[in-house]
Amino acid sequence: MIVGVPREIYPKERRVALVPAVISNLKKAGLEVLVEAGAGHAAGYPDKEYLEKGARLAADRAEVFRAADIIVQFLCYGANDKNGNVDLPLLQKGQVLMGFLRPLGTLKTLQEIAERGVTSFAVELMPRITRAQSMDVLSSMATICGYKAVLLAADTLPRMCPMLTTAAGTIAPARVLIIGAGVAGLQAIATARRLGAVASAYDMRPASKEQVQSLGGRFVELAVEATDAQDASGYAKAQDESFYQKQRELLGNVIAESDVVITAAVIPGKKSPVLVTREMVERMSPGSVIVDLAAERGGNCELTRPDEVIVAHDVTIIGEYNLAGTVPYHASQMFARNITSFLLHVVKDGKLQLNLQDEIMRETLVTEDGGIVNARVREFFSMPALQAAPAGGGA
């Protein structure tokens, strides 16, 4: 089988789905790799490195789609809502598509992929189980986002992060508050601590307290209890408005005392809850910074503008949401390792082996044989449930 790697075309996207270092593992498994010329250049991976590792180069995008059995992309049509539709006519019946699909985004794009007869896998649906840890692309990208969020905040903040004893006296450390202690939030805590800041974190999931403290952060405890705070996969579950109202009231004082607030409270498939109101922003000190990692889904801050940086009430609010793409070298490396593990899981003896009894395959498979077959996706879009199909069969 041939694995095709087209160049990413989303505006300003610099990542690439496979890096030269993973080519040898794929070749050992009987897979050939065809890379569009220049696909890795912006991420720091020149064509010659792919050739040295045994990959072939394609002159253009059309050649990759024409020759490949499996297309591997960072942002497939669906996740790329700017110009991803140019790939739709290039997709072929029976072809496999792997990457970010945004399966809980727009039903129309999934239907269009299905109508092309494509077998598609959405990496963001990877179950959070032990067997799938090496394939967890979301955690990889969240790690980078948490790291970069702190660097952006530190660069924007008109003060230094660490406590310093100088000839001019002692400089107090910056106070950083992280709201949402998932993978991104935990990395933000670790990075803030490395820079010498005092890091605090809040999460409605009680289980996160120990993780925050293990990184040297202070866990903010509020007198409000979430109902069924997380789902079976460990993701936070949406709460009712009365919970968020009480949460905002209690968080107000903590936010007002913080120099930096990083919000990372994301509910898969839903609009991000508003945790930082206009009034909270007004109470923050001039020069303070908010980095909203939930900006793509509306933002945790009421004033956030997706993919923009604004100043409101003398507070800088950063709503950029492709932070992982700003670290393209390591983002590509991490994604490539995750997707290679996934490829080696679903391809055996040079053939795609679909086993719907396997949780990893079942949960990530979105379209097959002309239809949308993923149970979670169908439920999200209020589509009728499908009858169980035999392993490897479509519906």
Protein Blocks (a to p, Z undefined) as FASTA:
>chain_A
ZZdddddfbehiabdfbdfklmmmmmmnopacdddehklmmnopafklmmmnopacdfbl
klmmmmpmbdcdfbdghjammlmmmmmmmpcghiaceddehlmlcfklmmmmmmnopacd
dfklpccdfklmmmmmklmmmmmmmmmmmmmmmmmpgcdfbdcddfkbpcdddddddehj
afklmmmmmmmmmnopacddddfblklmmmmmmnopacdddfbdcehkbcfkopacdddf
klmmmmmmmmmmmmmmpmbdcdfbdcehiacddfbdfklmmmpcehiacddfklmnnpaa
fklcghiacdeehiacdfbfblmlmmmmlmmmmmmmmmmmmmmmmpgghiacddfkbmkl
mmmpmbgghiafbfklmmmnopacdddddehiaZZ
